[in-house]
Each structure stands twice: as C-alpha cells, then as structure tokens.
Amino acid sequence: MKNLQMALSGVLALQLVLAAGLFWESSSRQQAQAQATHLVQTEADALQRVEITGDDVTVTLVKQDNQWQLPELHQLPVNRDKLDTLLEKLTALKGNWPVATSNSARERFEVAEEKFRKHIKLYTAEGDEPALELFVGTSPGFRKVHVRRADDDAIYAVELNSFDLPVKADNWLDKTLLAAGDLKRIQGPDYTLEKADDGWVFAVDDTQEAPAVDPGKARELATALEKLRVTRPAGKTPEAEPTEIVVQADNGERRYLFASADDKYYVRRDDRDQYFEIAKYDFDRVMDKRHQDLVLVERDEEEQTAEEETSNTQEEDAKS
C-alpha cells in the first residue's frame, strides 16, 4: 500500500510539472504574440515607389499624380486591385517567433543579400534610399514564406505567397485599361447599334424600316467591348489593315482599331499611342459581327436557348 501511495504521489507530481510547463509555454506564446511587431511599419498610402527583384529581373511601380504606373511599360497603369492586395498583406506582416538569426540560416532560407527568392524595396519619397527592404525566401508551408528585414537578423515564417510578387511588368498591367464601360452606341463596318430601353436596335433614319436585332449577338458584341481585356502591349505595329469600331459611352466617344497578323490579335484605342495584344476569343467576338450576323433570324425556342447557353459557357471559359 505504501509503495502504491508513493507511486501515485509521483504521478501527481509529474502531472503538476507538465501542467506548469504547458501553462508557462502558453503564457510565453501569448506574451510573444502580444509583443509581435509589424515587419512593415510604413503606411501603404505613404508609399511612392515599389521595387520587386527576382531571378535577376526587377519591376518598378511608381505613384505619379496619385496613379500607380509602370515606367518600364510606357507608363501604363498598374492593376490597383492586385497592388492594393499586396500592400495590404505586406503591412499586415507580423514577426512573432524567429525561426533563426544566424548568417548561415540566411543562406539556408534564401533571405540573404546575395541569395534570395524575392527582394522588395519600399520607398516613401523620391530618392535612392528605401524606407524598408524585405528579403523573401523559401516556403515552409502552404502560403507561407521565410522573410527577413534588411536591418534585422531575425528570420520569420509569415503568411505570404511568392506568387503575389511577380517581377514581370506585364503581370502588373491593368488589363482592363481599354474596356469601354457601359455603351450607348456601337458603329461597326456596316452597322450602327443603339441602346434602347428594351435592348439594342439598329440605328436608321425615318424612311427605313429597321430589322430586329438578335439580342444574343448584340449582347455578346457589347460585352466584348465593355469588358475588353488586353494581355500585353504589342511589340510592334501589326502589318495589317485595321477595322475601326466607334463606340459611345457616358464618358464620350472612343475609336478602336482591331487587326490580326501572324496568328496574333491586336487592338488600339484613339486615346493611346500603342497597340495591345488581345486573346483570339475577344477578337472574334467583335470582328465576326457584321450587319447580317446581327439581324434576328427566327429560330425555335430550343435552338435559341442552346445557342445562348453555349455563348455563356464560352464567356465563362475565357474568364477562367
């Protein structure tokens, strides 16, 4: 009996030690988290320039007159949603428990000055000195990377994705910069469409009787222009005769030139000097429309429904 009591007392003592250890660890973790500091202490609104380097390539994003632009890409506008998402993630980064602090760890986790996956420089004013530098290295897990500030030895594992840090200017381009917005009028090679209360109609004078417009075809044409997306600036002017499309929206009239050459598809708008490449799908949705294609042809209900479903499926596939 005495031996049993001693054994039970030993077990109880061990349990108390383990409980105390767990309590201390939990308390220390909570204290460390409470004391965690933001790795990026600069406000996003104060930033004037962002540089991202990786694989010997650097992309620069510059804020000019409150607009973010790509100086290496004809000063074209930056995708603000993409940039805002990145800046939100960067300014939310917190360092809790360093995973390492040694020089050898910098090499191992690829956050050293000479060995890194990505190098981010944030500038708050004109000049050569960044307000903050971050080295982004290897990934310890899903949507996590090792990060080190240039002015700190501590290496942290933080929630960030290297995919959010592209170094090609094309990946930062606002692909909707030529989108027409809500249209009221579309003038093509041999047709003019106007937006009425109940849909699109052909524009004709009082002496003519206008045929009915196929609503599906007209909607496809209007959507292609209203939500037009480019892929990248064209390297050269296409050697092909362009087709002009003139549109009228709330912000005024715009003229588009569409052309194709060497299995590539291009568009230019009158407010910009350069041509842009676009997807064949978007090119075809505009250029395969002529007057006879837009005239409503009476079809049975089942055939018309099937055609609209096919058009909607193709549009969803193009978006994805």
N, C-alpha and C positions, 0 to 999 in steps of 0.2 A: 504493500500500500504506500509506504514511504517513497519507494522508487517511482511509483506512478505519479505521486504528487510532485516530485521533483521534475519528472519529465513534462508534466502539464505546465508547471511553472516556467520551464524553459521554452516551451512552445509559445506561451503567452508573452514572455519577454521578447521572443523573436518577432511575434506579430506586432508588438508595440514599436519595435525598432523599424520594421518595414513600414508601418503606418506613418511614423515620424518622418521617415525618408521620403515617402510619397508626398506627404504634406509639404515638406521643405522644397521638393522639386517643383510641385505645383505652384507654391508661393513664389519661388525664384523665377519660374517661367512667366507668371503674371506680372511680376515686377519688371522683368526684362521687356515684356511686350508694352507695358505702360511707359517705359523709358525709351522705346524704339523711336528713332529719329527718321525723318523723311530723307531719303538719299538725294532727292532733288528739291531744294528749298527755294527754287525760283518760281514765281507765278507764271502761268502759261501766257497771260496777257502781256507780260513784260518782255517776252522773247521777240527778237528781231531777226534772228537767223538760226537755222538748224543745219548741222552738217553730219552726215552719216557715212562712215567709211567701212568697206568690207571687200575682201578679195581684190585689193589694190584699185578699187573704184570708189569715188566719192560723189555723193549727190548733195546739192546745196539747195535749201529752201529759204527764201528771203521774203521778209514782210516789207511791202512797199505801199505807202498810202493806205494802210490797213488791209491790204490784199496780199495774200501769200502767192509767190510766183517762183518759177523755175528759171533762173538766169541762164542755165546751160541749154534751155529748151525754148528759145525765142521769148523769154519772159512770160510763158504761158501760165495760166492759173493752176494752182495746186488743188487737189481734191480735199476740200476743207473737212469733210466728214472723216476721212482717213487720218488727216493730220491731227484733228481735234481728239480723235480716239487715242492716238499715240501719246499726245501730250497729257491727256488725262491719266493714262496708265503710268507715264513717267513720273508725274507729280504725285502719284499715289504710292510710289515705291517706298517701302519701309525696310530698314535693316534691324533685325532682331538679334539672332544668334549668328555670329560669323562662323562660316564653315572652315575658314583658315585665314591666316595672316602672313604666312611666310612667303619669301621670294620664290621658292620652288613651287609653292601652290599656285602662284600666278601663272607659271608656265603650264602646270598641270591642268588648271581650269581655264586656260587660254584667256586670261584677263590682264596680260602683261602689256607693256608699252610696245613691244616688238612682236608679240604673239597674241592675237585676239580674233574673235569672230566678227564683232562689230565695234566701232569706236564712234561714240556720239559726242558732239560738241554743241553746247547751247550758248548762244550769245544774247545779251540783253541790250547791247548798244553797238554802234559801229566801232570797229577796231579789230585788232588781231588776237586779243585775249578773251577766251571763252569764260563765261561765268561758271560753267561746270563742264566736266568731262566724265563720261562713263565708258568703261570697257565691259562689253558683253561677251561672255564666253560660252562654255559648254552647257548642255542641258542636263540637270539632274533628274528630271521627270517631265511629265506631260505639262506643257505650257509653263515651264519654269526654266530659268537660266541663271548662271552664275554672273554676278555683277560686282564690279569694283569701281569706286570713285578714284579719279587720278590722284587726289590729295589724301588718300586713305589706304592703309594696308589691309583693312578688313574686306573679306570676300563674302558675299551673301548669296543665298539662293532665293530668288524673288519670282513673283508671278509676272512673267513677261514672255512673249513669243518672238523668236528671231524673225519669224515671218512678218511681224509688224514693222520691220526695219529694212525695207528694200533699199538697194543702193543704185537702182536704175531710175533715171528721171521719168521714163515712160510710165513706171509703176505709180508715180505720184501725180501724174497728169489728171486734171479734171476731164474725164471722158465725155461729159455732157456739155462741154463748152459751146457746141454748135446746136444744141437742142432748141427748137423753135418756140416751145411753150404752147399755150392754148392758141390754136389757129382759127381765124375767121374766113380766110380765103386762100385758095391754092391755085396757082396758074401754072399749068404744065405745057408740054409741046403743042397739044391740040385740044386742050380742055381748060375750063376755069370752073372751080367748085367754090361755092359759098356756103357758109354755115347758117342754117335756118333753125327755127325753134324746134323743129321735129327731125333734124338731121341735115345731111349735106344735099345740096341741089346744084344743078348746072346753072351757071350764070348766062342768061340770054337776054336779048332785047325784046320789046313788046310785040314784035312781028313774028317771033319764033315760038314754037311750042317745044318746051324742053322735055326730053325723055326723062324717065325716072332714073335715079342714081341707085346703083347697087350699094346698099348700106354697109355690107361687109367689106367690099373692096375700098370704098371711100374711107371707112374707119381704119382699115389697115394702112392706107396711104397717109392719112393724117397722123396716126400714131407713130409711124416710122419717122416722120419729120419732127413731131412734137417731142419725141424722146430719143432723137438721134444720138448715137454714141460713136465716138471715134476710137481708134485703137492707138494711133501714134501719129506724129507729124510725118508727112511724106518726105523722103529723102530728095526727091526731085519733082519737077512739074511733069505730070503724065503727058506723053506724046499721043494724045487722042482728042478728038473733037468733043467738048463737053456738052452736056444737055442742061439747060437752065430751068430751074424751078423757082418761081417767085411766090412768096408767102406773105400774108398779112396777119399780124398778131396785135395784141394790145400795145406792145412797145414799138410798133411801126412795121415797115416793110423790110424784108430781107430777101436777098437773091443768092440762091445756091447754084453751084456748078458741080454736076456729077459726071465722072468719067471712069473708064476702065481701060487698063493696058497691062499686058504681060501677066494676066491672071491676078491682078491686083485691082482694088476698087478705091476710088478717091472721091473726096468732096471738098469744096471750098465755099466759104461764105463771104459776102462782099465786105464785111467789117474786119476781115483778117487777110493777111497777105499770102499765107501759105496754104497748100493743100494738106489734107489729112487722109490717112488710110482708114477705111471702114470695112466691116465684115460684109461678105457677099450677100448674106441674108438681108441685111439692112439696105444694101444697094438694090437688090432685086425688088424689095417691097416698094421702092419708089419708082424705079426705072421700068418695071414691067407693066406700068399703068399707062394706057392711052384711052382716048375717048370711048372706043368701042369696048374696052375692058371694064369701064366704069358704068356703062349702061346696064340697067337691071334687065336680066333675062328671066322670064317666068320659069320657075322650077317647082317641082313638087316639094312639099314641106320637109319630107325626109331627106332629100338630096341637099337642100339648103342648110338644114341643121348639121348634117355630116360635114359640109364644107366649112361652116363656122367653127365646128369643133376641131377640125384639122388645123385651121388658121390659128386658133387659140393655143393648140398644143405646140405648134412651131414657134410661136412667140415666147412661150414659157421655156422651151428648149434653148432658144437664143439667149434668154436672160441668164440661164444657169451656166 
